[in-house]
Amino acid sequence: MTSTGSLEHISQQDGLSDGRRRLRTFRFPVLLLAMIGVMAAVAGINQLVAPLPFLALPVGVGLAVAGVACYRRLCRTVEQRPVSELAKTGQWSLMRRGALLGFGAFTGLMLLIGMFGGWEDLSWGSFGGLIGTAGMMAGVAVTEEALFRGVLFRIMEERAGTVIALAVSSVLFGATHLVNTNATLWGALSIALTGGVMLSAAYVVTRSLWLPIGLHFAWNFTHAGIFGAVLSGSDTAPHGLLDTTLSGSSLLTGGTFGPEASLLALLVCLVPTVLLLRHAARTGQIMRRPRSVKVSA
């Protein structure tokens, strides 16, 4: 025989389980919309503190930490699972490797553009711009990776396999850059083929967001914070340590979209992307068919 209080308690537990079950059923749109909101909030705050570079650095780092915390909490609440892609084991090592790859890749791209005569002018810029850009790019790297690799790619891969998830998430990643002032269709496609595929490959090979976060941060920081080159079709060049003006064929320099739309960017990013995907295939990280994911209650 069960008391009325016990029946109410069981009913509450059943109701909670049903609610969690429904939440898991709609995990993709819930996580997608939530992380879009987080990314928009980070972008808005970055814009407010951008004129104050020595404030932008701590604020940006704080936003990056908050972005990681939001993603962890959302996944635990909506999917009721350990967030293994943000495991603390190997966190700094993976971010460091990603940062070295991102810095090396973009520096190599700029050197190649210079070797082929694409540099019109190179002068000193602003140390404050360097500092402020570091903060802003920290928040951008975390939230964009959490959205595109942590939510979009990860869940799509579970349903359709690695190849389809790689293609669709990369195209969507490139398409988001079409909203920029000087955006071009080729520029967005180039972003998809370079950044989108390379960052997804970095996730696939490690099953961790730390490597793509480090890679994404260093690529953007080297681009805007060090070289001060036009970034992804922005209407104004960023304030970096250097002021780099490019001129010449758009195939060489990327034109008004910036170096990311250069044909050389495709070649530079192709090498690490192929190596990462090749290693992922050898270690069995490529999902060739969908798999059912069991989420613990």
N, C-alpha and C positions, 0 to 999 in steps of 0.2 A: 504494500500500500504506500502511495506517495503523497506527501503533503502538498498543499496548494503552493507554498513557497518554492518547493523543489520543482514543481511543474513549471512555474514561471521562470525559474533559472534555466531549465532545459530548453524552454521555448526561446529564451534570449540567446542561448548558445547556438541553437539551430538557425535562428534568424541571422546571427553573426556569420555562421558558416555559409548560408545562402548568399549573404551580401558579399562575402569574400569570393565566392564562386562566380557570382555575376561580374565582379570587378576583374577577376582573372580572364573571363571570357572576352571582355572589352579592353584588355590590357594595351593593345596596340594604339587605338585612338586616344586612350586616357594618357598613356605615357608620352605619346607624340605631342598632344596639345599642351600637356604640362611642361614639357621641356622647351617647346616653342615659346611659352610664356616666360620661362626662366631666361632663355636666350634674349628675348626682347627686353626684359628688365635689365640684364647685364649691359646690353647695347645702350640703353637709355642712360644708365648711370655713368658708363664710360664717356658718353658724349658730354655729360654735365661736368665731369672732372678733367676732360681733355685739356682745357686751357691752363690747368695747374699741374704740370708734369710731376712735381715732387709729392703731390697728393694722389695723382693718378696711379703711382706705383703701389703704395700700400692698399689703396682701394681696389685696384685690379687684382692683387694677390688675394685680398679678402673675398672678392667675388669668385675667384677660381676655387677657393676652399669651400665657399658656400655652394657653388655649382656642383662640386663633388658630393657634398652632404645632401643636397636636394635630390640628386640622381639616386644615391644610395637609399634614401628614405622612400622615394617613390617606388623603386623596384621592390623593396622589402614589403611595402604596404600593398601594392597592386598585385605583385606576382608571388609574394610570400616565399622568397628564395634567398639563399646567400648570394651576394653580389660579387661573384668570383672575378668578374672582369675589372674590378677595382680592389682586388686583394692587396693588402699592404706588403706582402712578401715580394721582394724584387721591385717595389715601386720606384725607388730612386734610380736603380740600375737601368730599368727600362726607359724611364724618362730621359736619363742622361744619354743613352744610346740613340734615342729618337732625336734629341736635341743636336747631337753631333751629326746625324744623318741630314737633318733639315738645314743646319748651318752649312755643311759641306756642299749639299746639292744646290742651294741657292747661290752661294758664293761661286761655285763652279759655273753656274749659268751666267752670272754677271761677268765673270772673267772671259767666257767664250764670246759673249756679246761684244766686250771690249776688244778682244783679239780680232774680230771681224769688222772693226771700225764703227761700232754702234754707240760709243760714248761721245757725246758732244761736249759735255762739260762735267767736271768733277771738282767740288769744293767742300770746305768744311761746313757743317751744318750746326746742330745744336746738341750739347750734351743733355740738356733738359729734355729735348725730344726723344733722345735715346732712352732715358729713364721712364718717361711717361708712356712711351710705346711698349716697353717691357710689361708694365702693369696692365695696359689695355689688352695686349695680346694674350696674356695669361688667362683672363676671363673668357676671351673669344675662343681660345683653343679648347678649354675645358667644356664649355657649353655646346660648341658645335660638334665636338667628338661625341659627347654624351647623346646628342640628338641623332646625328647621322650614323655613327658606328654603334653606339650603345643601344639605341632604340630601333632606328629604321633598318640598318643592315642586319643586326642580330636577329630580330624577330622575322624579318623577311627571309633570311637564310634558313631559319628553322622550318619555314613553310615551303620554300621554293628551291633551296639549295644555294651553294656559294656563288655559282656563275651568274645566275639571274639576280641575286641580291647585289652582287658586285656591280652589274650593269645598271640596274634601276637606281640604286642609292647614289652611284656616281653621277648619273645624269641629273638627278634631283639636286645634288650638291652643286653641280655646275649651274643649274637653272636658277638657283637662289642669287647668283651674282648678276643676273640680268637686270635687277632693279637698280644697279649702280648707274651713275649719270652717263658715263662713256662706255657703257656695256655694249658688247657686240655678240652676235651669235657664235662666231668663231672663238671669242674669248671665253664664253661660258662653256663651250665644248672642250676647249683646251683645259680649263679648270677641272672639268669632269674627267678627262683622260689623264691628267697629271695628278693633281691633288686628290681627287675623288678615288681613283683606283689605287694610288700609292698608299693613301691613308687606310683604306679598307684592307689592303694587303698586309699592312703593319698590324692591323687587328687580327686578321686571320692567322698569321704565323705565330702569334703569342696568345691569342684569346684573352687579351688584356687591352684596356683603354690607355694604359700608361705610355706605351710606345707611340701610338698615334698622337697622343696629347703632346708629348715632347717634340715629335716631328713637326706637328702643326704649329706649335708655338715658335720653334726655332726658324722655320721657313718664313713665317710672317714677320717675326722680329728682325731677322736678317734683311728681309725685303724692305720693311718700312723703317725700322729702328736704326739700322746700320747704313744701308745704302740710300735711304730716303727716296726711293723710286716710286713712281705712280703705282698704286695698289688696286688691282682688280677693277679698273674702270672708274675709280674715284675722280671727282672733278678737281681736286687739289692734291698736290704731292704731299706726303707726310713729312713731318719735321723729324729727321733722323740725324745721326752723327755726321753723315755726309749728305750733300745735295747732289744727286746724280741725274743728269739730263741726257736722255737717249735720243738719237736721231738716225734716220735711215729707213730701210724697208721694214714694214710692219711684220714681215715674216722673221726678221732678225730681232727687232726690238719689242714687238707686241703692239706697236702703235699707241693709241690713246688708252688702250686697256691696260698697258704695262707689260713688263717682262714675262708674266705668266702666260701671255698669249703668243709668245715667241715660239717659232718652230723648234728652237734649241731647247726650250723648256720640256717639250715632249721627249726629246732625245735624252736629256739629262735625267728625267724622272723614269724613263723606261728601264734603265739599268737596275736601280734598286727595286723597282716594282717586280721585274722578272725574277730577280734573285729571291725576293721575299716569297713570291707565289711558288717558285720552284721548291724552295725549302718547305713551304706549307704542304705541297703535294707529297713530298718525300716523307714527311712526318705524319701524314694522314689527317691533316687539318682541313682539307677540302671536302665539303659535304656535297656529294654528287646527287643526292636525292633528299627530299624532306624527311625529317624525323619527328616523331611525337615526343614532346617535352612534358615530363611529369613534374608538376610543381607541388611541393609539399604544402599542406594546409597549415 
